Amino acid sequence: MRSKFAETHSIVEPDKRGGKPCIRRMRITVYDVLGWLAAGMSHAEILDVPELTETDIRACLEFAADREHRLVASVGTI
């Protein structure tokens, strides 16, 4: 099952941000948002970034959970 993020938010452009998944064609990557959360920034602080929405933050978390799930599943098949 593809995550909601992959279907609606993730855009991978090889010439933008090193091909990392970006949010809705912005130059903000999933990893930027996850890093901010890991550093202790609140959702409200992250939402001070122009154009980011609460849905974007949730989609990044869903992307990370989906990626982890796929990693564990692939390791289990080795």
All heavy atoms as a GROMACS GRO file, in nm:
protein
  610
    1MET      N    1   0.084  -0.118   0.000
    1MET     CA    2   0.000   0.000   0.000
    1MET      C    3   0.088   0.124   0.000
    1MET      O    4   0.176   0.139   0.083
    1MET     CB    5  -0.088  -0.002   0.124
    1MET     CG    6  -0.176   0.119   0.136
    1MET     SD    7  -0.288   0.106   0.277
    1MET     CE    8  -0.212   0.220   0.388
    2ARG      N    9   0.066   0.212  -0.094
    2ARG     CA   10   0.140   0.339  -0.098
    2ARG      C   11   0.081   0.434   0.004
    2ARG      O   12  -0.038   0.438   0.026
    2ARG     CB   13   0.131   0.400  -0.237
    2ARG     CG   14   0.210   0.322  -0.339
    2ARG     CD   15   0.208   0.393  -0.469
    2ARG     NE   16   0.264   0.527  -0.446
    2ARG     CZ   17   0.314   0.603  -0.540
    2ARG    NH1   18   0.316   0.562  -0.663
    2ARG    NH2   19   0.360   0.721  -0.515
    3SER      N   20   0.168   0.513   0.064
    3SER     CA   21   0.120   0.608   0.163
    3SER      C   22   0.050   0.726   0.096
    3SER      O   23   0.069   0.753  -0.022
    3SER     CB   24   0.237   0.659   0.247
    3SER     OG   25   0.316   0.748   0.172
    4LYS      N   26  -0.032   0.792   0.173
    4LYS     CA   27  -0.100   0.913   0.125
    4LYS      C   28   0.003   1.015   0.079
    4LYS      O   29  -0.015   1.085  -0.019
    4LYS     CB   30  -0.183   0.969   0.240
    4LYS     CG   31  -0.256   1.096   0.211
    4LYS     CD   32  -0.316   1.146   0.341
    4LYS     CE   33  -0.433   1.234   0.323
    4LYS     NZ   34  -0.491   1.274   0.451
    5PHE      N   35   0.116   1.023   0.150
    5PHE     CA   36   0.221   1.118   0.113
    5PHE      C   37   0.271   1.091  -0.028
    5PHE      O   38   0.280   1.182  -0.110
    5PHE     CB   39   0.338   1.110   0.211
    5PHE     CG   40   0.445   1.211   0.180
    5PHE    CD1   41   0.438   1.338   0.233
    5PHE    CD2   42   0.548   1.180   0.095
    5PHE    CE1   43   0.534   1.432   0.203
    5PHE    CE2   44   0.645   1.274   0.065
    5PHE     CZ   45   0.638   1.400   0.119
    6ALA      N   46   0.303   0.966  -0.055
    6ALA     CA   47   0.357   0.931  -0.187
    6ALA      C   48   0.258   0.965  -0.297
    6ALA      O   49   0.297   1.004  -0.406
    6ALA     CB   50   0.393   0.783  -0.191
    7GLU      N   51   0.132   0.952  -0.267
    7GLU     CA   52   0.029   0.978  -0.368
    7GLU      C   53   0.001   1.126  -0.389
    7GLU      O   54  -0.029   1.168  -0.499
    7GLU     CB   55  -0.100   0.907  -0.329
    7GLU     CG   56  -0.089   0.756  -0.332
    7GLU     CD   57  -0.212   0.687  -0.280
    7GLU    OE1   58  -0.313   0.755  -0.251
    7GLU    OE2   59  -0.208   0.565  -0.267
    8THR      N   60   0.011   1.206  -0.284
    8THR     CA   61  -0.035   1.345  -0.295
    8THR      C   62   0.070   1.452  -0.268
    8THR      O   63   0.052   1.566  -0.308
    8THR     CB   64  -0.153   1.371  -0.199
    8THR    OG1   65  -0.106   1.349  -0.065
    8THR    CG2   66  -0.270   1.281  -0.230
    9HIS      N   67   0.179   1.418  -0.200
    9HIS     CA   68   0.272   1.521  -0.159
    9HIS      C   69   0.414   1.506  -0.213
    9HIS      O   70   0.482   1.603  -0.234
    9HIS     CB   71   0.281   1.526  -0.006
    9HIS     CG   72   0.163   1.590   0.057
    9HIS    ND1   73   0.041   1.527   0.068
    9HIS    CD2   74   0.147   1.711   0.113
    9HIS    CE1   75  -0.044   1.607   0.128
    9HIS    NE2   76   0.017   1.720   0.156
   10SER      N   77   0.461   1.384  -0.225
   10SER     CA   78   0.601   1.362  -0.256
   10SER      C   79   0.630   1.383  -0.404
   10SER      O   80   0.568   1.322  -0.489
   10SER     CB   81   0.641   1.219  -0.218
   10SER     OG   82   0.774   1.194  -0.250
   11ILE      N   83   0.725   1.469  -0.429
   11ILE     CA   84   0.772   1.494  -0.565
   11ILE      C   85   0.922   1.473  -0.564
   11ILE      O   86   0.994   1.538  -0.487
   11ILE     CB   87   0.741   1.638  -0.610
   11ILE    CG1   88   0.593   1.672  -0.595
   11ILE    CG2   89   0.791   1.662  -0.751
   11ILE    CD1   90   0.501   1.596  -0.686
   12VAL      N   91   0.972   1.382  -0.646
   12VAL     CA   92   1.115   1.361  -0.656
   12VAL      C   93   1.161   1.416  -0.790
   12VAL      O   94   1.117   1.370  -0.895
   12VAL     CB   95   1.152   1.212  -0.643
   12VAL    CG1   96   1.301   1.192  -0.664
   12VAL    CG2   97   1.107   1.158  -0.508
   13GLU      N   98   1.244   1.519  -0.783
   13GLU     CA   99   1.300   1.579  -0.902
   13GLU      C  100   1.452   1.567  -0.891
   13GLU      O  101   1.511   1.622  -0.798
   13GLU     CB  102   1.258   1.725  -0.913
   13GLU     CG  103   1.107   1.743  -0.924
   13GLU     CD  104   1.068   1.890  -0.926
   13GLU    OE1  105   1.086   1.953  -1.032
   13GLU    OE2  106   1.021   1.939  -0.823
   14PRO      N  107   1.515   1.494  -0.982
   14PRO     CA  108   1.659   1.470  -0.971
   14PRO      C  109   1.743   1.597  -0.958
   14PRO      O  110   1.847   1.595  -0.893
   14PRO     CB  111   1.693   1.396  -1.101
   14PRO     CG  112   1.564   1.336  -1.144
   14PRO     CD  113   1.457   1.430  -1.098
   15ASP      N  114   1.699   1.707  -1.017
   15ASP     CA  115   1.778   1.830  -1.013
   15ASP      C  116   1.745   1.920  -0.894
   15ASP      O  117   1.798   2.029  -0.882
   15ASP     CB  118   1.761   1.908  -1.143
   15ASP     CG  119   1.616   1.946  -1.170
   15ASP    OD1  120   1.526   1.878  -1.118
   15ASP    OD2  121   1.595   2.042  -1.245
   16LYS      N  122   1.655   1.876  -0.806
   16LYS     CA  123   1.617   1.957  -0.690
   16LYS      C  124   1.650   1.882  -0.563
   16LYS      O  125   1.608   1.768  -0.543
   16LYS     CB  126   1.467   1.987  -0.694
   16LYS     CG  127   1.422   2.083  -0.584
   16LYS     CD  128   1.272   2.101  -0.581
   16LYS     CE  129   1.225   2.188  -0.694
   16LYS     NZ  130   1.081   2.215  -0.687
   17ARG      N  131   1.726   1.945  -0.476
   17ARG     CA  132   1.762   1.892  -0.344
   17ARG      C  133   1.820   1.750  -0.353
   17ARG      O  134   1.793   1.664  -0.272
   17ARG     CB  135   1.643   1.893  -0.250
   17ARG     CG  136   1.585   2.029  -0.215
   17ARG     CD  137   1.679   2.120  -0.139
   17ARG     NE  138   1.738   2.066  -0.019
   17ARG     CZ  139   1.689   2.084   0.104
   17ARG    NH1  140   1.580   2.155   0.121
   17ARG    NH2  141   1.750   2.032   0.206
   18GLY      N  142   1.898   1.725  -0.457
   18GLY     CA  143   1.966   1.597  -0.471
   18GLY      C  144   1.875   1.479  -0.496
   18GLY      O  145   1.911   1.366  -0.469
   19GLY      N  146   1.755   1.506  -0.546
   19GLY     CA  147   1.661   1.399  -0.575
   19GLY      C  148   1.585   1.349  -0.453
   19GLY      O  149   1.512   1.250  -0.461
   20LYS      N  150   1.598   1.418  -0.339
   20LYS     CA  151   1.524   1.378  -0.219
   20LYS      C  152   1.377   1.414  -0.236
   20LYS      O  153   1.344   1.509  -0.307
   20LYS     CB  154   1.581   1.450  -0.097
   20LYS     CG  155   1.723   1.410  -0.064
   20LYS     CD  156   1.776   1.492   0.050
   20LYS     CE  157   1.921   1.458   0.073
   20LYS     NZ  158   1.990   1.563   0.146
   21PRO      N  159   1.288   1.338  -0.171
   21PRO     CA  160   1.145   1.369  -0.183
   21PRO      C  161   1.113   1.506  -0.122
   21PRO      O  162   1.142   1.531  -0.006
   21PRO     CB  163   1.075   1.256  -0.108
   21PRO     CG  164   1.179   1.195  -0.021
   21PRO     CD  165   1.311   1.223  -0.085
   22CYS      N  166   1.057   1.592  -0.204
   22CYS     CA  167   1.018   1.727  -0.160
   22CYS      C  168   0.868   1.735  -0.144
   22CYS      O  169   0.793   1.657  -0.200
   22CYS     CB  170   1.065   1.830  -0.263
   22CYS     SG  171   1.243   1.847  -0.273
   23ILE      N  172   0.825   1.833  -0.067
   23ILE     CA  173   0.683   1.852  -0.040
   23ILE      C  174   0.623   1.942  -0.146
   23ILE      O  175   0.668   2.056  -0.164
   23ILE     CB  176   0.663   1.914   0.099
   23ILE    CG1  177   0.722   1.821   0.205
   23ILE    CG2  178   0.516   1.941   0.125
   23ILE    CD1  179   0.732   1.883   0.341
   24ARG      N  180   0.525   1.892  -0.216
   24ARG     CA  181   0.445   1.968  -0.313
   24ARG      C  182   0.526   2.064  -0.399
   24ARG      O  183   0.493   2.181  -0.413
   24ARG     CB  184   0.335   2.044  -0.241
   24ARG     CG  185   0.236   1.955  -0.172
   24ARG     CD  186   0.122   2.031  -0.107
   24ARG     NE  187   0.166   2.110   0.007
   24ARG     CZ  188   0.166   2.242   0.011
   24ARG    NH1  189   0.125   2.313  -0.091
   24ARG    NH2  190   0.208   2.306   0.118
   25ARG      N  191   0.633   2.016  -0.458
   25ARG     CA  192   0.718   2.093  -0.549
   25ARG      C  193   0.790   2.210  -0.483
   25ARG      O  194   0.849   2.294  -0.550
   25ARG     CB  195   0.641   2.142  -0.672
   25ARG     CG  196   0.590   2.028  -0.758
   25ARG     CD  197   0.560   2.078  -0.898
   25ARG     NE  198   0.518   1.967  -0.981
   25ARG     CZ  199   0.599   1.888  -1.049
   25ARG    NH1  200   0.729   1.906  -1.043
   25ARG    NH2  201   0.552   1.790  -1.122
   26MET      N  202   0.788   2.217  -0.350
   26MET     CA  203   0.867   2.317  -0.279
   26MET      C  204   1.009   2.263  -0.266
   26MET      O  205   1.036   2.148  -0.298
   26MET     CB  206   0.807   2.342  -0.140
   26MET     CG  207   0.671   2.410  -0.143
   26MET     SD  208   0.616   2.456   0.022
   26MET     CE  209   0.540   2.303   0.076
   27ARG      N  210   1.098   2.343  -0.216
   27ARG     CA  211   1.236   2.298  -0.193
   27ARG      C  212   1.255   2.245  -0.051
   27ARG      O  213   1.366   2.227  -0.004
   27ARG     CB  214   1.333   2.412  -0.221
   27ARG     CG  215   1.332   2.453  -0.368
   27ARG     CD  216   1.446   2.543  -0.405
   27ARG     NE  217   1.576   2.483  -0.387
   27ARG     CZ  218   1.636   2.399  -0.473
   27ARG    NH1  219   1.572   2.365  -0.585
   27ARG    NH2  220   1.755   2.351  -0.449
   28ILE      N  221   1.146   2.218   0.017
   28ILE     CA  222   1.150   2.162   0.152
   28ILE      C  223   1.134   2.011   0.139
   28ILE      O  224   1.038   1.962   0.081
   28ILE     CB  225   1.036   2.220   0.239
   28ILE    CG1  226   1.049   2.372   0.247
   28ILE    CG2  227   1.036   2.156   0.377
   28ILE    CD1  228   0.928   2.440   0.304
   29THR      N  229   1.233   1.938   0.195
   29THR     CA  230   1.227   1.792   0.186
   29THR      C  231   1.155   1.732   0.305
   29THR      O  232   1.140   1.796   0.410
   29THR     CB  233   1.368   1.730   0.178
   29THR    OG1  234   1.434   1.748   0.303
   29THR    CG2  235   1.449   1.788   0.064
   30VAL      N  236   1.114   1.608   0.287
   30VAL     CA  237   1.056   1.530   0.397
   30VAL      C  238   1.156   1.528   0.512
   30VAL      O  239   1.119   1.542   0.628
   30VAL     CB  240   1.027   1.386   0.349
   30VAL    CG1  241   0.987   1.298   0.465
   30VAL    CG2  242   0.921   1.387   0.242
   31TYR      N  243   1.285   1.510   0.478
   31TYR     CA  244   1.388   1.499   0.580
   31TYR      C  245   1.408   1.630   0.656
   31TYR      O  246   1.445   1.628   0.774
   31TYR     CB  247   1.517   1.449   0.517
   31TYR     CG  248   1.493   1.324   0.435
   31TYR    CD1  249   1.509   1.325   0.298
   31TYR    CD2  250   1.445   1.208   0.495
   31TYR    CE1  251   1.482   1.212   0.222
   31TYR    CE2  252   1.417   1.094   0.420
   31TYR     CZ  253   1.437   1.097   0.284
   31TYR     OH  254   1.408   0.985   0.210
   32ASP      N  255   1.384   1.743   0.591
   32ASP     CA  256   1.390   1.872   0.662
   32ASP      C  257   1.286   1.871   0.774
   32ASP      O  258   1.317   1.902   0.890
   32ASP     CB  259   1.360   1.989   0.568
   32ASP     CG  260   1.468   2.014   0.464
   32ASP    OD1  261   1.585   1.980   0.488
   32ASP    OD2  262   1.432   2.068   0.357
   33VAL      N  263   1.163   1.838   0.740
   33VAL     CA  264   1.054   1.840   0.838
   33VAL      C  265   1.078   1.739   0.949
   33VAL      O  266   1.062   1.770   1.068
   33VAL     CB  267   0.918   1.815   0.769
   33VAL    CG1  268   0.805   1.805   0.872
   33VAL    CG2  269   0.887   1.926   0.669
   34LEU      N  270   1.120   1.617   0.913
   34LEU     CA  271   1.148   1.516   1.015
   34LEU      C  272   1.262   1.560   1.106
   34LEU      O  273   1.256   1.539   1.229
   34LEU     CB  274   1.181   1.382   0.949
   34LEU     CG  275   1.067   1.316   0.871
   34LEU    CD1  276   1.117   1.192   0.800
   34LEU    CD2  277   0.950   1.285   0.962
   35GLY      N  278   1.362   1.625   1.049
   35GLY     CA  279   1.473   1.676   1.130
   35GLY      C  280   1.429   1.784   1.227
   35GLY      O  281   1.474   1.787   1.342
   36TRP      N  282   1.342   1.872   1.181
   36TRP     CA  283   1.290   1.977   1.270
   36TRP      C  284   1.212   1.917   1.385
   36TRP      O  285   1.227   1.959   1.500
   36TRP     CB  286   1.203   2.075   1.192
   36TRP     CG  287   1.276   2.152   1.086
   36TRP    CD1  288   1.408   2.184   1.082
   36TRP    CD2  289   1.220   2.204   0.966
   36TRP    NE1  290   1.438   2.253   0.967
   36TRP    CE2  291   1.324   2.267   0.894
   36TRP    CE3  292   1.092   2.204   0.911
   36TRP    CZ2  293   1.304   2.330   0.772
   36TRP    CZ3  294   1.072   2.266   0.788
   36TRP    CH2  295   1.177   2.329   0.720
   37LEU      N  296   1.130   1.817   1.355
   37LEU     CA  297   1.054   1.750   1.461
   37LEU      C  298   1.148   1.681   1.559
   37LEU      O  299   1.130   1.690   1.681
   37LEU     CB  300   0.955   1.649   1.401
   37LEU     CG  301   0.836   1.709   1.326
   37LEU    CD1  302   0.764   1.601   1.246
   37LEU    CD2  303   0.741   1.778   1.424
   38ALA      N  304   1.249   1.612   1.507
   38ALA     CA  305   1.345   1.541   1.592
   38ALA      C  306   1.424   1.639   1.679
   38ALA      O  307   1.464   1.605   1.791
   38ALA     CB  308   1.440   1.459   1.506
   39ALA      N  309   1.445   1.760   1.629
   39ALA     CA  310   1.518   1.862   1.705
   39ALA      C  311   1.432   1.928   1.812
   39ALA      O  312   1.480   2.011   1.889
   39ALA     CB  313   1.573   1.968   1.610
   40GLY      N  314   1.304   1.892   1.815
   40GLY     CA  315   1.216   1.945   1.919
   40GLY      C  316   1.127   2.060   1.878
   40GLY      O  317   1.057   2.117   1.962
   41MET      N  318   1.128   2.096   1.749
   41MET     CA  319   1.039   2.204   1.705
   41MET      C  320   0.894   2.157   1.715
   41MET      O  321   0.863   2.041   1.687
   41MET     CB  322   1.069   2.244   1.561
   41MET     CG  323   1.196   2.323   1.545
   41MET     SD  324   1.231   2.371   1.373
   41MET     CE  325   1.104   2.494   1.344
   42SER      N  326   0.807   2.247   1.756
   42SER     CA  327   0.664   2.215   1.762
   42SER      C  328   0.602   2.228   1.623
   42SER      O  329   0.661   2.290   1.534
   42SER     CB  330   0.594   2.311   1.859
   42SER     OG  331   0.591   2.442   1.802
   43HIS      N  332   0.484   2.172   1.609
   43HIS     CA  333   0.412   2.187   1.482
   43HIS      C  334   0.391   2.335   1.453
   43HIS      O  335   0.407   2.379   1.339
   43HIS     CB  336   0.279   2.113   1.487
   43HIS     CG  337   0.292   1.966   1.474
   43HIS    ND1  338   0.198   1.889   1.411
   43HIS    CD2  339   0.386   1.878   1.515
   43HIS    CE1  340   0.233   1.762   1.414
   43HIS    NE2  341   0.348   1.753   1.478
   44ALA      N  342   0.357   2.411   1.556
   44ALA     CA  343   0.332   2.554   1.537
   44ALA      C  344   0.457   2.626   1.485
   44ALA      O  345   0.447   2.712   1.397
   44ALA     CB  346   0.285   2.618   1.668
   45GLU      N  347   0.573   2.590   1.537
   45GLU     CA  348   0.697   2.652   1.490
   45GLU      C  349   0.725   2.614   1.344
   45GLU      O  350   0.766   2.698   1.264
   45GLU     CB  351   0.815   2.608   1.577
   45GLU     CG  352   0.812   2.666   1.716
   45GLU     CD  353   0.916   2.605   1.807
   45GLU    OE1  354   0.933   2.482   1.808
   45GLU    OE2  355   0.981   2.685   1.878
   46ILE      N  356   0.701   2.490   1.310
   46ILE     CA  357   0.724   2.445   1.172
   46ILE      C  358   0.626   2.513   1.077
   46ILE      O  359   0.660   2.548   0.965
   46ILE     CB  360   0.714   2.291   1.162
   46ILE    CG1  361   0.830   2.228   1.240
   46ILE    CG2  362   0.716   2.245   1.017
   46ILE    CD1  363   0.818   2.078   1.259
   47LEU      N  364   0.505   2.536   1.124
   47LEU     CA  365   0.404   2.600   1.040
   47LEU      C  366   0.434   2.747   1.014
   47LEU      O  367   0.369   2.810   0.929
   47LEU     CB  368   0.264   2.582   1.100
   47LEU     CG  369   0.214   2.438   1.099
   47LEU    CD1  370   0.081   2.427   1.172
   47LEU    CD2  371   0.204   2.384   0.957
   48ASP      N  372   0.535   2.802   1.083
   48ASP     CA  373   0.580   2.938   1.052
   48ASP      C  374   0.653   2.943   0.917
   48ASP      O  375   0.671   3.049   0.860
   48ASP     CB  376   0.674   2.991   1.161
   48ASP     CG  377   0.598   3.033   1.287
   48ASP    OD1  378   0.476   3.056   1.279
   48ASP    OD2  379   0.662   3.042   1.393
   49VAL      N  380   0.695   2.826   0.867
   49VAL     CA  381   0.756   2.819   0.734
   49VAL      C  382   0.646   2.845   0.632
   49VAL      O  383   0.542   2.777   0.633
   49VAL     CB  384   0.821   2.680   0.710
   49VAL    CG1  385   0.874   2.670   0.568
   49VAL    CG2  386   0.931   2.655   0.812
   50PRO      N  387   0.665   2.943   0.545
   50PRO     CA  388   0.560   2.976   0.448
   50PRO      C  389   0.516   2.854   0.366
   50PRO      O  390   0.600   2.774   0.323
   50PRO     CB  391   0.625   3.081   0.358
   50PRO     CG  392   0.732   3.142   0.443
   50PRO     CD  393   0.782   3.030   0.531
   51GLU      N  394   0.388   2.841   0.350
   51GLU     CA  395   0.322   2.741   0.266
   51GLU      C  396   0.312   2.601   0.326
   51GLU      O  397   0.244   2.517   0.272
   51GLU     CB  398   0.386   2.733   0.127
   51GLU     CG  399   0.376   2.863   0.050
   51GLU     CD  400   0.426   2.849  -0.092
   51GLU    OE1  401   0.399   2.746  -0.156
   51GLU    OE2  402   0.491   2.943  -0.139
   52LEU      N  403   0.382   2.573   0.438
   52LEU     CA  404   0.366   2.441   0.499
   52LEU      C  405   0.235   2.434   0.574
   52LEU      O  406   0.192   2.532   0.635
   52LEU     CB  407   0.481   2.411   0.595
   52LEU     CG  408   0.609   2.357   0.535
   52LEU    CD1  409   0.710   2.327   0.645
   52LEU    CD2  410   0.585   2.233   0.453
   53THR      N  411   0.174   2.317   0.571
   53THR     CA  412   0.046   2.296   0.640
   53THR      C  413   0.058   2.180   0.738
   53THR      O  414   0.153   2.101   0.732
   53THR     CB  415  -0.066   2.262   0.539
   53THR    OG1  416  -0.038   2.134   0.481
   53THR    CG2  417  -0.078   2.368   0.430
   54GLU      N  418  -0.038   2.171   0.826
   54GLU     CA  419  -0.044   2.058   0.920
   54GLU      C  420  -0.052   1.927   0.843
   54GLU      O  421   0.010   1.827   0.882
   54GLU     CB  422  -0.166   2.074   1.012
   54GLU     CG  423  -0.176   1.969   1.119
   54GLU     CD  424  -0.068   1.979   1.227
   54GLU    OE1  425  -0.026   2.090   1.259
   54GLU    OE2  426  -0.028   1.872   1.278
   55THR      N  427  -0.122   1.926   0.732
   55THR     CA  428  -0.131   1.807   0.648
   55THR      C  429   0.006   1.767   0.595
   55THR      O  430   0.039   1.648   0.588
   55THR     CB  431  -0.229   1.830   0.531
   55THR    OG1  432  -0.356   1.862   0.585
   55THR    CG2  433  -0.240   1.708   0.442
   56ASP      N  434   0.088   1.864   0.561
   56ASP     CA  435   0.225   1.835   0.514
   56ASP      C  436   0.304   1.765   0.624
   56ASP      O  437   0.376   1.668   0.597
   56ASP     CB  438   0.298   1.963   0.474
   56ASP     CG  439   0.238   2.031   0.352
   56ASP    OD1  440   0.183   1.961   0.264
   56ASP    OD2  441   0.246   2.154   0.345
   57ILE      N  442   0.294   1.813   0.747
   57ILE     CA  443   0.367   1.753   0.859
   57ILE      C  444   0.320   1.609   0.881
   57ILE      O  445   0.402   1.518   0.893
   57ILE     CB  446   0.351   1.837   0.987
   57ILE    CG1  447   0.416   1.975   0.969
   57ILE    CG2  448   0.412   1.764   1.107
   57ILE    CD1  449   0.387   2.072   1.081
   58ARG      N  450   0.189   1.588   0.884
   58ARG     CA  451   0.136   1.453   0.902
   58ARG      C  452   0.179   1.362   0.788
   58ARG      O  453   0.212   1.245   0.808
   58ARG     CB  454  -0.016   1.456   0.915
   58ARG     CG  455  -0.064   1.505   1.050
   58ARG     CD  456  -0.211   1.478   1.073
   58ARG     NE  457  -0.296   1.520   0.963
   58ARG     CZ  458  -0.351   1.640   0.952
   58ARG    NH1  459  -0.331   1.731   1.045
   58ARG    NH2  460  -0.426   1.670   0.849
   59ALA      N  461   0.181   1.416   0.667
   59ALA     CA  462   0.221   1.336   0.551
   59ALA      C  463   0.368   1.295   0.562
   59ALA      O  464   0.405   1.183   0.524
   59ALA     CB  465   0.196   1.414   0.422
   60CYS      N  466   0.454   1.382   0.614
   60CYS     CA  467   0.595   1.347   0.633
   60CYS      C  468   0.609   1.235   0.734
   60CYS      O  469   0.689   1.142   0.715
   60CYS     CB  470   0.675   1.469   0.678
   60CYS     SG  471   0.697   1.594   0.549
   61LEU      N  472   0.532   1.242   0.841
   61LEU     CA  473   0.535   1.135   0.941
   61LEU      C  474   0.485   1.004   0.882
   61LEU      O  475   0.542   0.897   0.907
   61LEU     CB  476   0.452   1.174   1.063
   61LEU     CG  477   0.510   1.288   1.147
   61LEU    CD1  478   0.408   1.336   1.249
   61LEU    CD2  479   0.639   1.246   1.214
   62GLU      N  480   0.382   1.011   0.800
   62GLU     CA  481   0.330   0.892   0.734
   62GLU      C  482   0.433   0.835   0.637
   62GLU      O  483   0.452   0.713   0.630
   62GLU     CB  484   0.201   0.925   0.660
   62GLU     CG  485   0.136   0.804   0.597
   62GLU     CD  486   0.006   0.838   0.527
   62GLU    OE1  487  -0.052   0.944   0.554
   62GLU    OE2  488  -0.036   0.756   0.445
   63PHE      N  489   0.503   0.922   0.566
   63PHE     CA  490   0.607   0.879   0.475
   63PHE      C  491   0.715   0.801   0.551
   63PHE      O  492   0.759   0.694   0.509
   63PHE     CB  493   0.669   1.001   0.406
   63PHE     CG  494   0.786   0.969   0.317
   63PHE    CD1  495   0.765   0.934   0.185
   63PHE    CD2  496   0.915   0.976   0.365
   63PHE    CE1  497   0.873   0.906   0.101
   63PHE    CE2  498   1.023   0.948   0.283
   63PHE     CZ  499   1.002   0.912   0.151
   64ALA      N  500   0.759   0.855   0.666
   64ALA     CA  501   0.862   0.790   0.746
   64ALA      C  502   0.814   0.656   0.800
   64ALA      O  503   0.889   0.557   0.796
   64ALA     CB  504   0.904   0.881   0.861
   65ALA      N  505   0.690   0.650   0.846
   65ALA     CA  506   0.636   0.524   0.897
   65ALA      C  507   0.626   0.420   0.786
   65ALA      O  508   0.659   0.303   0.806
   65ALA     CB  509   0.499   0.549   0.961
   66ASP      N  510   0.582   0.463   0.670
   66ASP     CA  511   0.569   0.372   0.555
   66ASP      C  512   0.705   0.321   0.512
   66ASP      O  513   0.723   0.202   0.485
   66ASP     CB  514   0.499   0.443   0.439
   66ASP     CG  515   0.478   0.352   0.320
   66ASP    OD1  516   0.410   0.250   0.335
   66ASP    OD2  517   0.532   0.385   0.212
   67ARG      N  518   0.803   0.408   0.510
   67ARG     CA  519   0.938   0.368   0.470
   67ARG      C  520   0.995   0.267   0.570
   67ARG      O  521   1.057   0.169   0.532
   67ARG     CB  522   1.027   0.491   0.460
   67ARG     CG  523   1.165   0.458   0.414
   67ARG     CD  524   1.247   0.582   0.392
   67ARG     NE  525   1.382   0.543   0.360
   67ARG     CZ  526   1.465   0.617   0.293
   67ARG    NH1  527   1.427   0.734   0.249
   67ARG    NH2  528   1.586   0.576   0.270
   68GLU      N  529   0.975   0.292   0.698
   68GLU     CA  530   1.022   0.200   0.802
   68GLU      C  531   0.954   0.064   0.787
   68GLU      O  532   1.019  -0.040   0.797
   68GLU     CB  533   0.996   0.259   0.941
   68GLU     CG  534   1.032   0.167   1.055
   68GLU     CD  535   1.181   0.142   1.069
   68GLU    OE1  536   1.262   0.213   1.008
   68GLU    OE2  537   1.217   0.048   1.143
   69HIS      N  538   0.825   0.066   0.762
   69HIS     CA  539   0.750  -0.058   0.745
   69HIS      C  540   0.804  -0.138   0.627
   69HIS      O  541   0.824  -0.259   0.636
   69HIS     CB  542   0.601  -0.028   0.725
   69HIS     CG  543   0.520  -0.149   0.697
   69HIS    ND1  544   0.487  -0.239   0.794
   69HIS    CD2  545   0.467  -0.195   0.582
   69HIS    CE1  546   0.416  -0.337   0.740
   69HIS    NE2  547   0.403  -0.313   0.612
   70ARG      N  548   0.830  -0.070   0.516
   70ARG     CA  549   0.884  -0.139   0.398
   70ARG      C  550   1.024  -0.192   0.424
   70ARG      O  551   1.059  -0.301   0.379
   70ARG     CB  552   0.883  -0.046   0.276
   70ARG     CG  553   0.743  -0.025   0.219
   70ARG     CD  554   0.743   0.057   0.092
   70ARG     NE  555   0.757   0.197   0.127
   70ARG     CZ  556   0.855   0.278   0.083
   70ARG    NH1  557   0.946   0.231   0.001
   70ARG    NH2  558   0.862   0.403   0.121
   71LEU      N  559   1.105  -0.118   0.500
   71LEU     CA  560   1.241  -0.163   0.533
   71LEU      C  561   1.235  -0.291   0.618
   71LEU      O  562   1.304  -0.388   0.589
   71LEU     CB  563   1.316  -0.053   0.608
   71LEU     CG  564   1.457  -0.090   0.657
   71LEU    CD1  565   1.549  -0.116   0.538
   71LEU    CD2  566   1.511   0.020   0.744
   72VAL      N  567   1.153  -0.291   0.720
   72VAL     CA  568   1.141  -0.408   0.807
   72VAL      C  569   1.088  -0.527   0.728
   72VAL      O  570   1.136  -0.639   0.742
   72VAL     CB  571   1.050  -0.377   0.928
   72VAL    CG1  572   1.015  -0.503   1.006
   72VAL    CG2  573   1.117  -0.275   1.020
   73ALA      N  574   0.991  -0.504   0.641
   73ALA     CA  575   0.935  -0.612   0.559
   73ALA      C  576   1.041  -0.669   0.465
   73ALA      O  577   1.048  -0.791   0.447
   73ALA     CB  578   0.815  -0.562   0.480
   74SER      N  579   1.125  -0.583   0.407
   74SER     CA  580   1.226  -0.634   0.313
   74SER      C  581   1.337  -0.709   0.386
   74SER      O  582   1.389  -0.807   0.337
   74SER     CB  583   1.283  -0.521   0.228
   74SER     OG  584   1.360  -0.433   0.306
   75VAL      N  585   1.373  -0.665   0.505
   75VAL     CA  586   1.474  -0.734   0.585
   75VAL      C  587   1.421  -0.870   0.629
   75VAL      O  588   1.494  -0.968   0.631
   75VAL     CB  589   1.518  -0.650   0.707
   75VAL    CG1  590   1.602  -0.731   0.803
   75VAL    CG2  591   1.593  -0.526   0.662
   76GLY      N  592   1.293  -0.877   0.657
   76GLY     CA  593   1.232  -1.004   0.699
   76GLY      C  594   1.226  -1.108   0.590
   76GLY      O  595   1.212  -1.227   0.618
   77THR      N  596   1.242  -1.068   0.464
   77THR     CA  597   1.234  -1.164   0.354
   77THR      C  598   1.370  -1.215   0.311
   77THR      O  599   1.379  -1.299   0.222
   77THR     CB  600   1.165  -1.101   0.231
   77THR    OG1  601   1.241  -0.988   0.188
   77THR    CG2  602   1.023  -1.060   0.264
   78ILE      N  603   1.475  -1.165   0.375
   78ILE     CA  604   1.611  -1.209   0.337
   78ILE      C  605   1.641  -1.344   0.398
   78ILE      O  606   1.610  -1.380   0.502
   78ILE     CB  607   1.718  -1.105   0.381
   78ILE    CG1  608   1.695  -0.978   0.304
   78ILE    CG2  609   1.857  -1.158   0.362
   78ILE    CD1  610   1.789  -0.866   0.342
   0.00000   0.00000   0.00000
